[in-house]
């Protein structure tokens, strides 16, 4: 069962930590934010940390070391059970054509989170650049508490709001009706681990807006306490931001892809990018038709658009706590890298903070091989996503969350207490309305002419067309009038 992380009081929800705060300890395809993070041994908690305490920007925003923490949202009472989902209940939802593969992966949007008196994002922002120094290099150890989810800490009422804002600001006329699923990679990772029969306790909100199923983390202002290791120091020393981006505390990236006939928008925190590939952003973000939208973050336009082929994932590993020279177990890493479609992997080995061995590797083919060899699991994963769309639509206007305890089934439950919503009401209206703009493909700043023809999506499949096997026509199925007799075809309404 995962370890519960203490919360700070709610009046510190927008208090900021100095640094990127992702925990990375043991576990496969992690990022869920519950229990240990990714990796093994010391030196695997990572984030861009230049301090070990909360750094608030206004009154009542900082957290004292002597201030008692509160229980996490994971301890909140569970609401009424709506339905249970087991792996055996997915057979009626296998209605895709072709294999369960990701195709047409593209950059959709991005933003950088910074410390500010009021919530602020930089659009499109820019990830840190990989700038490794000469080895060997001795680094200081990490100390202190780090945010588990920068979005939830800065936007506790609507953690998905900055993602939606950046997406619609960078993509004028974006067709929201064509999106089946939008969520963070960690929530999708929780579902994938359920499919893979990995014991895990988690819960997150689910909500339909129009034809889109949103998956929303509930970390809010949770922290990862008393970090030890060298991962934060490693990022500070081996990556760097452009001058205008140096106040970045977390860079968030949203990609668009088709998975088994479902159009997905997936958000994840980005470690960095290879220095050779970037396009300065010179346009301005769209004003969203001049609407005075509620609870909108302050916007600064700056940064660069970086293609997905240049994105890197970084992992540190202690040789002292494992067999010397033993490589990272990639079977644990591939599921989370696959969900994020990250094509470059950096592994850094150290002994008590002395880094002598840093490996850079392109892993496009390995991800394709992993996908090919795990089709049975990925077919079930696709079925689970389809079943969730059906069940959440059936529940109507109930406010729901999805829960699992250790090796148990998925439980769709009504939220207990004050209901939570994925977006403020005016933002919901914008997302739910049908877009009039023809030809919108969800790609910000990169037209078909701008993209590298030799790399039209993240992973070009040898011997296959660049076009998806699944047409866009199947992206928005309406299951509300369907039942098992038709196999939930999506065409009965």
Number of C-alpha atoms within 10 A of each C-alpha: 12 14 10 18 22 18 22 22 16 14 13 19 23 27 27 27 27 24 28 26 25 26 30 25 23 16 17 20 26 27 27 27 28 24 22 21 23 25 25 21 18 25 29 29 29 31 27 26 24 16 16 17 19 21 16 20 15 12 10 12 19 20 21 11 11 6 9 11 16 14 14 18 18 18 9 11 10 15 15 13 15 16 16 16 18 14 16 8 13 18 15 17 20 19 17 18 12 11 17 23 20 24 23 19 23 25 24 27 29 32 30 27 23 22 22 17 14 12 19 20 28 24 27 31 27 31 31 27 22 22 16 13 10 8 11 12 14 16 19 14 17 26 19 17 23 30 28 26 28 31 25 23 25 26 22 19 18 20 23 23 21 28 24 17 23 25 27 24 21 25 21 18 18 23 21 21 17 24 23 26 23 24 21 26 25 25 24 23 21 27 22 23 20 24 20 17 15 15 15 20 21 22 25 20 22 24 25 23 19 20 20 24 23 22 24 24 25 25 26 26 28 29 27 24 17 11 23 17 23 28 31 30 23 29 24 18 16 16 20 18 17 14 8 12 21 12 16 24 22 28 25 25 28 26 22 24 25 24 24 26 28 24 24 23 27 24 24 18 25 22 23 24 24 18 14 9 15 16 13 13 18 11 10 13 21 16 12 16 7 7 8 10 13 11 15 15 17 12 18 16 16 22 24 21 23 26 21 25 24 19 26 26 18 21 27 30 28 26 19 14 12 13 9 12 11 11 12 17 11 12 11 16 18 21 22 22 21 20 21 27 26 23 22 20 18 15 16 21 24 23 16 18 22 16 21 14 13 15 11 13 11 15 17 19 14 14 20 17 11 14 20 14 11 13 14 14 18 21 21 22 25 23 24 25 19 24 21 18 24 22 17 22 21 13 17 12 10 15 21 26 26 25 21 21 15 14 13 16 16 21 19 26 23 20 21 15 10 7 10 18 18 22 22 16 12 14 17 15 13 16 21 17 13 14 15 10 11 9 9 16 17 26 19 22 21 17 9 10 7 9 14 12 9 7 13 18 24 22 22 19 13 8 6 9 9 15 12 19 19 20 12 14 9 17 22 19 21 18 21 18 14 16 14 10 8 12 14 22 20 18 12 13 10
